[in-house]
């Protein structure tokens, strides 16, 4: 148990390359965001920079209440590479109609947008 998040435990694993993963789990072993909104899962590059962040609720990928994407992948320089929206464990376009998945060029401009409904691929828009 953690004093930061009562009822949750933090698991930390380190790979051979020095990359590290931190995952918060509830009493049933399911991935779960802590109450403060910290992503349930964070993967780190060997140098300590964040590589991937994932928001989970009761063991399912889920966009947080803020509307931020449930999943973000970062390049080693910290720029966002991919953003993915999830609802109830499925890729899903947000209610505002924006795409479930966005791939970004290194300069931050959008490369590809992908739309999903209930986890099913709908269409892709290349920029």
MIGUTI-774508 format. One line per 5 residues: their letters; for each residue x, y, z of N, C-alpha, C. Coordinates in nm, 2 decimals. Layout:
a = X:Y:Z:X:Y:Z:X:Y:Z ~ ...
This chain:
xxxxx = 0.08:-0.12:0.00:0.00:0.00:0.00:0.09:0.12:0.00 ~ 0.04:0.23:-0.05:0.11:0.35:-0.06:0.03:0.46:0.02 ~ 0.11:0.54:0.09:0.04:0.65:0.17:-0.01:0.76:0.07 ~ 0.04:0.76:-0.05:-0.01:0.86:-0.15:-0.15:0.82:-0.20 ~ -0.17:0.69:-0.21:-0.30:0.64:-0.27:-0.35:0.52:-0.18
xxxxx = -0.42:0.55:-0.08:-0.47:0.44:0.01:-0.55:0.34:-0.08 ~ -0.53:0.21:-0.06:-0.59:0.11:-0.13:-0.53:0.07:-0.26 ~ -0.43:0.14:-0.30:-0.35:0.11:-0.42:-0.21:0.07:-0.39 ~ -0.15:-0.01:-0.47:-0.01:-0.04:-0.45:0.07:-0.01:-0.58 ~ 0.19:0.03:-0.57:0.27:0.07:-0.68:0.37:-0.04:-0.71
xxxxx = 0.37:-0.09:-0.83:0.47:-0.20:-0.88:0.57:-0.13:-0.97 ~ 0.69:-0.16:-0.95:0.80:-0.10:-1.03:0.88:-0.21:-1.09 ~ 0.90:-0.21:-1.22:0.99:-0.31:-1.28:1.09:-0.24:-1.37 ~ 1.21:-0.30:-1.38:1.31:-0.24:-1.46:1.36:-0.34:-1.56 ~ 1.37:-0.30:-1.69:1.42:-0.39:-1.79:1.57:-0.40:-1.80
xxxxx = 1.62:-0.48:-1.89:1.77:-0.50:-1.91:1.83:-0.37:-1.96 ~ 1.76:-0.29:-2.04:1.81:-0.17:-2.09:1.81:-0.05:-2.00 ~ 1.75:-0.07:-1.88:1.74:0.04:-1.78:1.61:0.11:-1.79 ~ 1.52:0.07:-1.89:1.39:0.13:-1.89:1.31:0.08:-1.77 ~ 1.22:0.17:-1.72:1.15:0.13:-1.60:1.00:0.15:-1.62
xxxxx = 0.92:0.07:-1.56:0.77:0.08:-1.56:0.72:0.09:-1.42 ~ 0.63:0.19:-1.40:0.56:0.20:-1.27:0.41:0.18:-1.30 ~ 0.34:0.10:-1.22:0.20:0.07:-1.24:0.13:0.06:-1.11 ~ 0.03:0.15:-1.10:-0.06:0.15:-0.98:-0.17:0.04:-1.00 ~ -0.19:-0.04:-0.89:-0.30:-0.14:-0.90:-0.39:-0.13:-0.77
xxxxx = -0.51:-0.17:-0.80:-0.61:-0.17:-0.68:-0.60:-0.30:-0.61 ~ -0.68:-0.32:-0.51:-0.68:-0.44:-0.43:-0.71:-0.57:-0.51 ~ -0.78:-0.56:-0.62:-0.80:-0.67:-0.71:-0.69:-0.70:-0.81 ~ -0.59:-0.61:-0.81:-0.48:-0.63:-0.90:-0.50:-0.56:-1.03 ~ -0.61:-0.48:-1.05:-0.63:-0.41:-1.17:-0.56:-0.28:-1.17
xxxxx = -0.52:-0.24:-1.29:-0.45:-0.10:-1.30:-0.56:0.00:-1.27 ~ -0.51:0.11:-1.20:-0.61:0.21:-1.15:-0.53:0.34:-1.13 ~ -0.58:0.45:-1.19:-0.53:0.58:-1.16:-0.54:0.61:-1.01 ~ -0.44:0.67:-0.95:-0.46:0.72:-0.81:-0.56:0.84:-0.81 ~ -0.62:0.87:-0.70:-0.72:0.98:-0.69:-0.67:1.11:-0.73
xxxxx = -0.54:1.14:-0.73:-0.48:1.27:-0.77:-0.47:1.28:-0.92 ~ -0.51:1.18:-1.00:-0.50:1.19:-1.14:-0.37:1.15:-1.21 ~ -0.28:1.10:-1.12:-0.16:1.05:-1.18:-0.19:0.93:-1.27 ~ -0.13:0.92:-1.39:-0.15:0.80:-1.47:-0.12:0.67:-1.40 ~ -0.21:0.57:-1.42:-0.18:0.44:-1.35:-0.06:0.38:-1.40
xxxxx = -0.02:0.40:-1.52:0.10:0.34:-1.57:0.19:0.44:-1.64 ~ 0.32:0.44:-1.61:0.42:0.52:-1.67:0.54:0.43:-1.71 ~ 0.58:0.44:-1.83:0.70:0.38:-1.88:0.80:0.49:-1.89 ~ 0.93:0.46:-1.85:1.04:0.56:-1.86:1.15:0.51:-1.95 ~ 1.21:0.60:-2.02:1.33:0.57:-2.10:1.44:0.55:-1.99
xxxxx = 1.55:0.49:-2.03:1.66:0.46:-1.94:1.71:0.59:-1.87 ~ 1.70:0.70:-1.94:1.75:0.83:-1.89:1.65:0.89:-1.79 ~ 1.54:0.83:-1.77:1.44:0.88:-1.67:1.33:0.96:-1.73 ~ 1.33:0.99:-1.86:1.23:1.07:-1.93:1.11:0.98:-1.95 ~ 0.99:1.03:-1.94:0.86:0.95:-1.96:0.85:0.91:-2.11
xxxxx = 0.83:0.78:-2.13:0.81:0.73:-2.26:0.66:0.71:-2.30 ~ 0.58:0.66:-2.20:0.44:0.63:-2.22:0.37:0.66:-2.09 ~ 0.25:0.72:-2.10:0.16:0.74:-1.98:0.02:0.68:-2.02 ~ -0.04:0.60:-1.93:-0.17:0.54:-1.95:-0.26:0.57:-1.83 ~ -0.38:0.61:-1.86:-0.48:0.63:-1.75:-0.57:0.50:-1.75
xxxxx = -0.60:0.45:-1.64:-0.68:0.33:-1.62:-0.78:0.35:-1.51 ~ -0.90:0.29:-1.53:-1.01:0.29:-1.43:-1.06:0.15:-1.42 ~ -1.04:0.09:-1.30:-1.09:-0.05:-1.27:-1.04:-0.15:-1.38 ~ -0.92:-0.13:-1.42:-0.85:-0.23:-1.51:-0.88:-0.21:-1.66 ~ -0.94:-0.09:-1.69:-0.97:-0.06:-1.83:-0.90:0.07:-1.87
xxxxx = -0.84:0.08:-1.99:-0.80:0.21:-2.03:-0.92:0.30:-2.04 ~ -0.90:0.43:-1.99:-1.01:0.52:-1.98:-0.96:0.66:-1.98 ~ -1.01:0.75:-2.07:-0.98:0.89:-2.06:-1.01:0.94:-1.92 ~ -0.93:1.03:-1.86:-0.96:1.08:-1.73:-1.07:1.19:-1.75 ~ -1.13:1.23:-1.64:-1.24:1.32:-1.64:-1.21:1.46:-1.71
xxxxx = -1.08:1.49:-1.71:-1.03:1.61:-1.77:-1.05:1.61:-1.92 ~ -1.07:1.50:-1.98:-1.08:1.49:-2.13:-0.95:1.46:-2.20 ~ -0.84:1.46:-2.12:-0.71:1.43:-2.18:-0.71:1.29:-2.23 ~ -0.62:1.26:-2.33:-0.62:1.12:-2.38:-0.57:1.02:-2.28 ~ -0.63:0.90:-2.28:-0.59:0.80:-2.19:-0.45:0.75:-2.21
xxxxx = -0.40:0.76:-2.33:-0.26:0.71:-2.36:-0.19:0.82:-2.43 ~ -0.06:0.84:-2.39:0.03:0.93:-2.46:0.16:0.86:-2.47 ~ 0.22:0.87:-2.59:0.36:0.82:-2.61:0.44:0.94:-2.64 ~ 0.56:0.94:-2.58:0.65:1.05:-2.59:0.78:1.01:-2.66 ~ 0.84:1.10:-2.73:0.97:1.08:-2.79:1.08:1.10:-2.68
xxxxx = 1.20:1.06:-2.70:1.30:1.08:-2.60:1.32:1.23:-2.56 ~ 1.29:1.32:-2.66:1.31:1.47:-2.63:1.19:1.52:-2.55 ~ 1.08:1.44:-2.52:0.97:1.48:-2.45:0.85:1.53:-2.53 ~ 0.87:1.54:-2.66:0.75:1.58:-2.75:0.66:1.46:-2.76 ~ 0.53:1.49:-2.78:0.43:1.39:-2.79:0.43:1.33:-2.93
xxxxx = 0.44:1.20:-2.93:0.44:1.12:-3.06:0.29:1.07:-3.10 ~ 0.22:1.02:-3.00:0.09:0.96:-3.02:0.00:1.00:-2.90 ~ -0.13:1.03:-2.93:-0.23:1.04:-2.83:-0.35:0.95:-2.87 ~ -0.40:0.88:-2.77:-0.51:0.79:-2.79:-0.62:0.81:-2.69 ~ -0.74:0.82:-2.73:-0.86:0.83:-2.64:-0.92:0.69:-2.63
xxxxx = -0.96:0.66:-2.51:-1.02:0.53:-2.48:-1.14:0.55:-2.39 ~ -1.24:0.47:-2.40:-1.36:0.47:-2.32:-1.39:0.33:-2.29 ~ -1.41:0.29:-2.16:-1.44:0.15:-2.13:-1.35:0.05:-2.19 ~ -1.22:0.08:-2.20:-1.13:-0.02:-2.25:-1.13:-0.03:-2.41 ~ -1.19:0.06:-2.48:-1.19:0.06:-2.62:-1.15:0.20:-2.68
xxxxx = -1.08:0.19:-2.79:-1.05:0.32:-2.86:-1.19:0.38:-2.90 ~ -1.20:0.51:-2.87:-1.33:0.58:-2.90:-1.30:0.73:-2.92 ~ -1.36:0.78:-3.03:-1.36:0.92:-3.05:-1.43:0.99:-2.94 ~ -1.37:1.10:-2.89:-1.44:1.18:-2.78:-1.58:1.23:-2.83 ~ -1.66:1.27:-2.74:-1.79:1.32:-2.77:-1.79:1.44:-2.86
xxxxx = -1.68:1.52:-2.86:-1.67:1.64:-2.94:-1.64:1.61:-3.09 ~ -1.62:1.48:-3.12:-1.59:1.44:-3.26:-1.45:1.44:-3.30 ~ -1.36:1.48:-3.21:-1.22:1.47:-3.24:-1.18:1.33:-3.26 ~ -1.06:1.30:-3.32:-1.02:1.16:-3.35:-0.97:1.09:-3.22 ~ -0.99:0.96:-3.22:-0.95:0.88:-3.11:-0.80:0.87:-3.10
xxxxx = -0.73:0.88:-3.22:-0.59:0.86:-3.23:-0.53:0.98:-3.31 ~ -0.42:1.04:-3.26:-0.34:1.14:-3.33:-0.20:1.10:-3.33 ~ -0.13:1.09:-3.44:0.01:1.08:-3.45:0.07:1.22:-3.49 ~ 0.18:1.25:-3.42:0.24:1.39:-3.44:0.38:1.37:-3.50 ~ 0.41:1.47:-3.58:0.55:1.49:-3.63:0.63:1.54:-3.51
xxxxx = 0.76:1.54:-3.52:0.84:1.59:-3.41:0.82:1.73:-3.38 ~ 0.78:1.81:-3.48:0.75:1.96:-3.46:0.62:1.98:-3.39 ~ 0.54:1.87:-3.36:0.41:1.89:-3.30:0.29:1.89:-3.39 ~ 0.31:1.91:-3.52:0.20:1.91:-3.61:0.14:1.77:-3.63 ~ 0.02:1.76:-3.66:-0.05:1.64:-3.67:-0.01:1.57:-3.80
xxxxx = 0.03:1.44:-3.80:0.06:1.36:-3.91:-0.06:1.28:-3.96 ~ -0.12:1.21:-3.87:-0.24:1.12:-3.90:-0.34:1.13:-3.79 ~ -0.47:1.13:-3.83:-0.58:1.12:-3.73:-0.66:1.00:-3.77 ~ -0.70:0.92:-3.67:-0.77:0.80:-3.69:-0.90:0.80:-3.60 ~ -1.01:0.77:-3.66:-1.14:0.77:-3.59:-1.18:0.63:-3.56
xxxxx = -1.23:0.61:-3.43:-1.28:0.49:-3.39:-1.42:0.50:-3.32 ~ -1.50:0.41:-3.33:-1.63:0.40:-3.26:-1.64:0.26:-3.19 ~ -1.66:0.26:-3.06:-1.67:0.13:-2.99:-1.56:0.04:-3.02 ~ -1.44:0.09:-3.03:-1.32:0.01:-3.06:-1.30:-0.03:-3.20 ~ -1.39:0.01:-3.29:-1.38:-0.03:-3.43:-1.32:0.09:-3.51
xxxxx = -1.22:0.06:-3.60:-1.17:0.16:-3.68:-1.27:0.21:-3.78 ~ -1.28:0.34:-3.80:-1.38:0.40:-3.89:-1.31:0.46:-4.01 ~ -1.21:0.55:-3.99:-1.14:0.62:-4.10:-1.01:0.68:-4.05 ~ -0.93:0.72:-4.15:-0.80:0.78:-4.12:-0.79:0.90:-4.21 ~ -0.73:1.01:-4.15:-0.70:1.13:-4.23:-0.56:1.16:-4.22
xx = -0.49:1.16:-4.33:-0.35:1.19:-4.34:-0.33:1.34:-4.36 ~ -0.23:1.40:-4.30:-0.21:1.55:-4.32:-0.10:1.57:-4.41
